Amino acid sequence: MRNLLISVMAILLFILDQTFVPFFSINGSYGSLLFAFFGIFALLSDYEDAFLLAIVVGFLQDIYFPYVFGLNILTNLLLFFVLSKAGETLKEGRKTIPVLFVTLAQGVKNLLMVSILYLFGYKANFSSVLIAPIFTLFFAIFLYNRIIAFRRIPMIKKEWKF
Amino acid sequence: MRNLFGNKLTRKVMILSAILIVLFGFTVYKDNKTLIESGAGAALNPVQKVIYSANKRVENFIDFYLRYETVKVENETLLKENIELNEKLRNYDVLAEENKNLTEMFSFKNRRNEYNYVGANIIGNSGGGIITSYTIDIGSKDGVKRGMAVMTPEGIVGQVTDVASTYALVETLSSENVSIHVTTVENAENTGILVGYQGADKKQMAKINYLPIDSSIKEGDSIVTSGLGKFYPPNIFVGKVTKIIEDKGNLMKTAIIETAVNFKGIQSLYIIVPKDTESVEY
């Protein structure tokens, strides 16, 4: 049930990413609500969750991604793990650091993807490496409190097992 | 190090990463999307279509009121142009009749009839801003293949870059991954490969590289598709030459082209599908 709820949330954000966010694009680049939301979610979660989230989010982003399948899953996997690791050391309730971390992660993700596509011989939009994080910064600021609220839904909350 | 590999989760991640890297190799040179992607896309397409077109309508509505004055002036010039065009159309009818008679006399084959024009709607953006690509609502079920040309009544828009059974991904001319063989209306000897290009003010444009230095191409020339290799029908308008850059060292010229279609405003397109796909190598 928990996974189902997370997947539904991911699909909703993904559809918005495909249909709504691009209308605000700057020079063809735009951010991702999906990545911002689940990036922060992963940062506040443990490794197991980060692993699951990376696959769900990455798979959705890969469905409509041209040329290569799996690129989003792989980059999300790496970044969500790093975010989850970074989250271990943070105090809960501080908004600034998670927001900055996820912004940075978006930049790294786009840089990785542009580089890998270049290796395969495809030209990608390099400006997205700088522009997408700006979008993600705003999305993350806007979403942070909502993510905290989402994580407090009884079904989403992970009970500690002793 | 042993601790790192000993962890079950780390092992899972490593195995998954390895699988993904192998998957890259499979998908990157494959023309069609995998079954999983096709299925997932088919389920998401209808929802996307509704939201995308609603957003597009809102955008157009706002755009209209923001540009009200310009739209008014544009309307007046269009009315004048319409009168002139009507005059030209009358002359055209006469010429078309004459042309038809002559074609029949010499039994030329009408090459435009060798293609079907299949209508499609844009239902979303894809590529996450890293690659500027659009999702359209028809796919391999309707005969669409990778490499086919995409157009609007104004001219060529781009190329199909990925195909699933019920949807396809399209990249516009401004992308560097799209290349089309073109020629000029003024002199059919000026041929070259048109590729995407971004202008100084981030304007989406296209360019033709490696034209010989003695080529007669000049500013204001109209660029059309050449129809070479039956890839696209010939004489579909692409745009006009706005600038010629000479590279005397390499004895080459590069032509910068302003495309006829404004990529931002497009919502519906046509895919050019050859009737005889057997003879076309995509």
HADDOCK unambig.tbl for C-alpha pairs under 7 A between the chains (distance, minus, plus):
assign (segid A and resid 15 and name CA) (segid B and resid 48 and name CA) 6.22 0.50 0.50
assign (segid A and resid 18 and name CA) (segid B and resid 124 and name CA) 5.35 0.50 0.50
assign (segid A and resid 18 and name CA) (segid B and resid 125 and name CA) 5.13 0.50 0.50
assign (segid A and resid 18 and name CA) (segid B and resid 126 and name CA) 6.30 0.50 0.50
assign (segid A and resid 19 and name CA) (segid B and resid 48 and name CA) 6.46 0.50 0.50
assign (segid A and resid 19 and name CA) (segid B and resid 51 and name CA) 6.30 0.50 0.50
assign (segid A and resid 19 and name CA) (segid B and resid 52 and name CA) 4.67 0.50 0.50
assign (segid A and resid 19 and name CA) (segid B and resid 124 and name CA) 5.09 0.50 0.50
assign (segid A and resid 19 and name CA) (segid B and resid 125 and name CA) 6.40 0.50 0.50
assign (segid A and resid 20 and name CA) (segid B and resid 52 and name CA) 6.78 0.50 0.50
assign (segid A and resid 20 and name CA) (segid B and resid 55 and name CA) 6.55 0.50 0.50
assign (segid A and resid 22 and name CA) (segid B and resid 125 and name CA) 6.71 0.50 0.50
assign (segid A and resid 27 and name CA) (segid B and resid 202 and name CA) 6.73 0.50 0.50
assign (segid A and resid 28 and name CA) (segid B and resid 129 and name CA) 5.93 0.50 0.50
assign (segid A and resid 28 and name CA) (segid B and resid 132 and name CA) 6.36 0.50 0.50
assign (segid A and resid 29 and name CA) (segid B and resid 129 and name CA) 4.16 0.50 0.50
assign (segid A and resid 29 and name CA) (segid B and resid 130 and name CA) 6.60 0.50 0.50
assign (segid A and resid 30 and name CA) (segid B and resid 128 and name CA) 6.98 0.50 0.50
assign (segid A and resid 30 and name CA) (segid B and resid 129 and name CA) 5.28 0.50 0.50
assign (segid A and resid 63 and name CA) (segid B and resid 37 and name CA) 5.09 0.50 0.50
assign (segid A and resid 63 and name CA) (segid B and resid 41 and name CA) 6.40 0.50 0.50
assign (segid A and resid 64 and name CA) (segid B and resid 126 and name CA) 5.52 0.50 0.50
assign (segid A and resid 64 and name CA) (segid B and resid 127 and name CA) 6.83 0.50 0.50
assign (segid A and resid 65 and name CA) (segid B and resid 126 and name CA) 5.93 0.50 0.50
assign (segid A and resid 65 and name CA) (segid B and resid 127 and name CA) 4.85 0.50 0.50
assign (segid A and resid 66 and name CA) (segid B and resid 127 and name CA) 6.25 0.50 0.50
assign (segid A and resid 66 and name CA) (segid B and resid 162 and name CA) 6.11 0.50 0.50
assign (segid A and resid 66 and name CA) (segid B and resid 169 and name CA) 6.81 0.50 0.50
assign (segid A and resid 67 and name CA) (segid B and resid 27 and name CA) 6.82 0.50 0.50
assign (segid A and resid 67 and name CA) (segid B and resid 28 and name CA) 5.20 0.50 0.50
assign (segid A and resid 67 and name CA) (segid B and resid 162 and name CA) 6.63 0.50 0.50
assign (segid A and resid 68 and name CA) (segid B and resid 24 and name CA) 5.73 0.50 0.50
assign (segid A and resid 68 and name CA) (segid B and resid 27 and name CA) 5.49 0.50 0.50
assign (segid A and resid 68 and name CA) (segid B and resid 28 and name CA) 4.81 0.50 0.50
assign (segid A and resid 69 and name CA) (segid B and resid 23 and name CA) 6.92 0.50 0.50
assign (segid A and resid 69 and name CA) (segid B and resid 24 and name CA) 6.04 0.50 0.50
assign (segid A and resid 69 and name CA) (segid B and resid 27 and name CA) 6.01 0.50 0.50
assign (segid A and resid 70 and name CA) (segid B and resid 20 and name CA) 5.60 0.50 0.50
assign (segid A and resid 70 and name CA) (segid B and resid 23 and name CA) 6.87 0.50 0.50
assign (segid A and resid 70 and name CA) (segid B and resid 24 and name CA) 6.50 0.50 0.50
assign (segid A and resid 74 and name CA) (segid B and resid 17 and name CA) 6.24 0.50 0.50
assign (segid A and resid 74 and name CA) (segid B and resid 20 and name CA) 6.84 0.50 0.50
assign (segid A and resid 110 and name CA) (segid B and resid 130 and name CA) 6.98 0.50 0.50
assign (segid A and resid 114 and name CA) (segid B and resid 130 and name CA) 6.96 0.50 0.50
assign (segid A and resid 122 and name CA) (segid B and resid 177 and name CA) 6.31 0.50 0.50
assign (segid A and resid 123 and name CA) (segid B and resid 176 and name CA) 6.01 0.50 0.50
assign (segid A and resid 123 and name CA) (segid B and resid 177 and name CA) 6.14 0.50 0.50
assign (segid A and resid 124 and name CA) (segid B and resid 130 and name CA) 5.74 0.50 0.50
assign (segid A and resid 124 and name CA) (segid B and resid 131 and name CA) 5.21 0.50 0.50
assign (segid A and resid 125 and name CA) (segid B and resid 130 and name CA) 5.04 0.50 0.50
assign (segid A and resid 125 and name CA) (segid B and resid 131 and name CA) 5.73 0.50 0.50
assign (segid A and resid 128 and name CA) (segid B and resid 129 and name CA) 6.32 0.50 0.50
assign (segid A and resid 128 and name CA) (segid B and resid 130 and name CA) 5.80 0.50 0.50
